[in-house]
Amino acid sequence: MKLGVIALGRPTFDVPFATATANAAWRTLLGGPWDLTGSPDLLMDIDAVDAAVEELEEGIDGLVVLQATFADSTLLVHATATDLPVVLWAFPEERTGGRLRLNSFCGINLGGYALTNLGRSYRWIYRDAGDETAVAGLSAALSVPFTRPSIADVRSVDTFDDAMLETASTVRDRIAAATIGRVGDHPTGFEPCDYEARVIGEVFGTAIDEIPLPTLFDRSTGADPGKLAQATTRASSFLSGIGELDPRSVEQSLRLNVGLSSLVDERGWSGVATRCWPETFTEFGGAACTPMSLLNDAGVIGTCEADVYGNITGLVMQWLAGSAAFVTDLVHLDRVSNTAVFWHCGLAPFEMADPDVIPRATVHSNRKLPLLNEFPLKPGRITLARFSRSRGTHRLVIGGGDMISAPLAFSGTAGVARLDRPVDDVLATVMDEGLEHHYGIVYGDVREQLAALAALLSMPVVEL
């Protein structure tokens, strides 16, 4: 067997570390029962990917994609336009408490969703670059025909008691009456953040109010001085170290909170899904993370990357649990401790902070601008959920676990959770189902209420 190998990356991550990781994976593959062609050199744009794949097309029996760093799906989609078996290899990284240097798993999670909805099959492995068991895992992935799990039937409403159905019905009616603001378009290659307003209306009844990103920037530039002072006081009362950051960028960031809040009030939004990067950094000069965290603490769900389905998920979870929700990425899983890390740059609601840790103000790990929250999530029972469109149908992903007391895994806001199902089962569900890369978290156990809501909406459930 002859395997082609390419490596994908983005320059905003730790390129030297990513390069070393890809090279180590290449050396591991050299010990396998196949001939290799290609290169572990990082490909960071479409032209480089197309050129590399064109060189590989003659005579290979399969393609291995080394996801050296997180990247949007565009590189992966271009690389895998083939009928050959494709294996996506993502790499764990040490939970240092510092920068998320690779964010590799989130890359194959996002890419897997795009490939799934394009009707393309793939296999995957999640192992350290130097892990010799990756060779056996890759051999197994290539030798077994890929089959997706069957889609579950919709659970009958008759299986829920009256109180559960009443709770779910109330939330269904609330989401049907809600309006969500969408500020700016979702980033290219972030297909889970795409949506059709007509379909949202048919499925949920929710209205989507779309405004361009410059409207937010204009509103934020003209922020009322009194409300800007209030936002500054609120952030400073919770986060230590704000005074150590660039004051101009801090002010720009908090202006975004005032701008978003004024739009929420004026337009009657229950939640807002914002295109947060790169333009809030590159054009406005501040991060949207703490600004959206302040919204979350005020009961208005704020989601990154203009993720409308994530916003609907967060609203439903907040209303069911009666506490703030956090829409986040699954970025790391550890088989030894059977734990998973849920992380996002720094927008977790203040109420989710571990009370034994002093929350700090920080800068974005890649863009190097404030204002972001930094703290580990508090221990406690959690529910996970996501309204999903993977595999061309609406489903509700539901899971549970316990957030444990642990040091901050990666800079920003992150929590270490021991999920109800083993890590390998969670990995298989996420990747084989082609699920989205954003998941909602809320404290408390509202799994059965979510299942009842899914039944009322005629949606199958995916157990995470």
N, C-alpha and C positions, 0 to 999 in steps of 0.2 A: 504494500500500500504506500502511496505517495501523498503526503499531506502538505498543503500550502499553509503558510503562517504569516499573519500580519498583526501589527500592534497598533492600537488606537489610543490617542491622548489629546489633551487640550493644554495650551500653554499657561492657563491660569492656575494649574495645579503644580505639584512639586515635580518638575520635569526630570531633574537628576535622579530622584528616587524612582520615578516611573520608568526611566530608562534602565536603571539597575534591575528593577523588578521584571521587566520584559526580557532582559538578557538572561536573568536567572531562569525564567520559564523556558526560554529557548534551550538552555543547557539541559534542563530536565527533560524536555521533549527529545533531545538527542539520544536519551537512554531508552527510548521506546522502540517497538518493533515495526518501524516504518522509515521511509526515506522522507527527509524534510526539504522543502524549498521555500523560498521567501526570506523574511528577515524580521528580527525583533525591533528594528528601528521604528521609532514612533511616527505615525502618520497623523497629521493634525489638520488637514483640509481635504476637500473633495478631490481636487486635482491629484494630490499625492496618493489618495486611496485608489482612485481610478487607474492611475499608472501602475501601482503595485499589483492590483488585481489582474490587470491585463497581462502582466508578465507571468502570473500564476496559472492562467486558464488552461494552458496546454498540459494535459497528462496528469493532473492531480485527481485524487479520489475523494478528497474532503478538504475543508477549510477550517482552520483554527484561528479564532479571533481573540487576541490577547487584549482584554480591556484594561490597558495600563492605567488610565485615569477615567473618571467620569467624562462622558461626552454626550451631547444630545444625540438623537437617533439618526441624524442625517448621514454621518460617516458609516455607521453600521448598516443602514439600509442600502447605501451604495455598494458596500463591500460584499453583501450577501445576496445580490441579485443573481442567483445561481440555483441550479437543480441539485448541486452536490450537497452531501451532508455538511452541516455547519455546526461547529461547537464553539460556544462563547465561554471564555475562561476569565473569571473574576477573581481578585486577590484580596484576602483579608489583610488588614494592617493593624499594627499595635494600637491599643487604646491608651494613648499617651497623655490625654488631657489637652494636647495641643492641636494644631491644625489637622484637619482631615486631609491628608496629603494626596490620596488617590481617589477615594470615594468610588471604588471600582464596582462594587456590587450594585450600587444604585444605577450605574451605567448599563449593566446588562438587564437590570429590571426595567428601565425606561426603554431600552432598545428591544427587549423581548416583547413588550406591549406593542410596539410599532410593527414588528415582524409578524406577530400573531394576527393583528388586524389587517395585515396585507396578505394573509393566508400562507405565509412562509413558515416552514418547520425549522426547528433548531434544537440542538442539545446544549447542555451547559455543564460546567463544573465550577466549584467554588473551593479552591485550595490555595495554600501558599505556593509561591512561585517555585520554591525548592522542594516541595513535598513530592516524594517519589510515588505516593499513592495516586497522584494526578495522572500518571501514565496509565494505571489500571482503570481509573475512572474514565479517561478519554477513550481507551480501547472499548470499554463497555458501552459508552455512549454511541460510538460509531458502529458497534455490532448489532445493536438492538433497534428495530424499526421504531421511529418516534410515533407515539399515539397520545392524543390529549385525553384527559379524563372526560367522561360523559357529563353533560350539564344536568344538574339536579332538577327534579320537578319542583314546581311551586308548592309550598306547604299550604295545606288547607286552613282557612281561618277557623274551622271548627275545632282545631287542636289547641286553640288558645282560650283561656277563660275570659269572662266578660270584662273584668277589670283591666286585663292586659290589652284587650282590643280597644277599650275606651281610651286608654292612654295613647295607644298607637294612632287611633283615629284623630285624636286631638292634635297630635303632631303632624299628621298628614294634612289636616286642614290648615294648620299654621304655615306649613311650607307652601301649600297651594296659594295662600294669600300673600306670600312674601315677595319682595322685589330684591334682587341682588344686583349690585353695581359691578360692572366689569370695566376696569380702567386699563385701556391699552390692549393690544393683541397679545396672545400667548407667544412665548419665544419659539423660534423655528426649531423643529425637532423635538418638541414637547407635546406629542400627540395626545397624551392623557388630559391635557389642559384645553384641548379643542372641544367644541360643542356646537350644537345647532339650537338656536333659541326656540324654533318651532317644536323640536323634539322635547326639549326641556318643558315647554308648556304642556305638551300632550301627556308626558309621563308624570310630572310633578305638579303642574299648574303654576309653577313659579315664573315670574316675569324677570327678564334680564334687561337691565338698563345699561347700555353701552356708551361710554364716553372715551375720547382719545386721551392719551397720556399727557399731551401738552395742556389740556384743560386742568388736570390736576396740578401741573407745574405752575400754571398761571395763578390758580387759586392759592397755592402754597406760598408763592412769592408775595402775594398780597395778604398774607395771614394777619389777622387781627392781633396787635401787640399784646393785648390782655390775655387772649387765649393762648398765644405762644408762651407767655410767662407761666400760665397754668400748666401747660404740657411740660415745660421745663421743670417746674416744681414737682410734678407727679413723677417724672422719670428720676429726678435727683433724689427724691425721698426713698426710692427703692434701690437704685443702682449706685454703688460706690465707684469712685474713680472717674466720674464724668469730667471733672475739672482737669484731668490729666490728658484729655483728648483734644484734638484740634477744635477750638470753639466755633469756628466758622462752619465746619462740617457738621458738628453737633447741632448747631442752629438750623442748618438746612434740613437735616433729618427730622427734627421736631416740627419744622414748618410743614413737612409732609403729613404729619399727624393732624395738624390743624386743618390743612387742606382736605384731607380725607374725611375728617369729622364734619366739616361744613357741608360736604357733598352728601354724606350720610343723612344729616339733618334735613337738608334742603330737598333731597330727592326720595326720602323715605326708605332708604336701604336697610335691610336686616343684616346684610353682610356685604363684603366687598372683596373682589378678586382682582389683584393689581399686578400688572407687569412691573416687577420690582427691579429687574436687572436686564441689560446693563445700564439703561438710561438714567435711573435714579442716581447712579454713581457718576456716569460719564457726562451727563447733561445737566443734572441738577446739583450734584455734589454732596449727596447724603444717602444713607441707607433707609429702606422702608421697614426694617425689621422691628426695632423698638416702636416706631409709630403704629405698626399693626398690632403689636403686643398690647399697647395702650387701648386700642380698639377692642381687642379680645377681652380685656379686663372690664371694659364697659358694656360687654354683652353683644358686641358687633363682631361677627367672625371676620377676620382678615386672613386671606390666603395669598401665598406667593404665586408667581408665574401665571397669573390670570387664570387660576384653576377654579372654574365654576362648579364642576362636580364635587371637588374637594370642599368648596364653600357650602354647598347644600349638605354634604355629609357633616361638616362641623356644626352647622345650625341644628340639624336633627339631633346630634349627639348632645349638644349643649342643652337643648330643651328637654331631652329625656333625662339627663343626669342632674340638671339644675346647677351645673357648674361649667366653667370655661372649657372649651375644646381646643386642641392643638393639632393642626394638620401638618404632617411631618414626613420625613423620609426614613425608610429602613436602610441603614447604611452598613451594618456590621452584624455578623452572627458568629457565635463561638460554640463549637460542638462540645468542647470539654466542659464548660460551665453551663451549657444549654441556655445561653442568654442571647439577647438581641439588643442592638442599640438603635434607638429612634432619635433622630437628630434633625435640626435645621439651624441655619446660620445664626439665629439669635432672636426669634420672635415668639418663643413660648410665653404664654400668659404668666404674669407675675405670680398668680396664685398657685402655679404648679412648681414653684421653686422649693427645693429642699430647705426646710426651716433651719437646718444645722449649718448651712453654708451662706456666706454673705454674697449676694448677687453683685456682679461687677458690670460696669460699662466696658464695651470693647469695640474693636473694629472688625469689619468683614475679613475673613481669612484670606480670600483671594483678591478682593478689591481694595482692602486696606483703608477703608473709610468707616467712620461711625455713622449711626449709633445702633449698637446691638446689645441685647441682654446676654449675659454669660452666667449660667448656673446649671447644676444637675437637677433633674426632676425629682420630686419628693417620692418616697416610697408609698406604696398603696396599691389596691386592686384597680386594674384598668380594663377598659373595653376598647377594642380596635374595630374600625369599620371603614368602608369605602363603597360609595355607589360607583359601580364599575360598568364600563362598556366594552370590556375585553371580549373577544370572540364574537363580536357583532351583536351582542344582546345586553340588555340591562340586567344586572344582578347586584346583590348586596353582599359584600364581603364582611364577615363578622368573626371576631376572635376575642380572646381574653388572656389575661396574664397578671403578673404582679410586678410592678415597678419596684426594684430593690434599692436599698441604700448602697450607693457606690460612688466612687470619685467620678468627676466629670470625665466622660470618655473622650470627647473631642471638643475643641473650643466652640463656643456658642451656647446653645441650649440643647441638652441631650439627656436621655434617660436610658438606664440599663434595665431591661425587662426579662423576666423568666416567663415565657409564654406557656400556655396550657398544653400545647403540643410540642413535641421534640423539634429541635432546630432543623433537622433534615426533612421533617414533614412540612415545616413552614417553607423552607427553601423550595421543595418540590411543588407545593401549591402555588407559590408566587410565580415561579418560572414556567411550570407546565401549563398553568392557566393563562399565562401572559398578562398578569395583573399590572395595574398602574403603580407608579413609584411613590405616590402620596397616600398616606393612611391617616385617618382621624384617630386621636386618642382622647379619652375622657376618663376621669376617675370615677370609680363605681362600676357596678355590673348591670349593664342595660342590654345584655345580649338578647334576652327573650323579648324585650320590648322592640328591639330592632327587627327580630325575626317576625314579630307580629306585623310591624309596619311593612316589611317585605311582602308578606302575604296579602295585605290590603292593596299593595301596589302591583300585585301579580308578578313579583320578581322571585326567581330562584335565589338561594343563598349559597355562597361559597364559604365553607368553614376554614378559617385561618387559624 
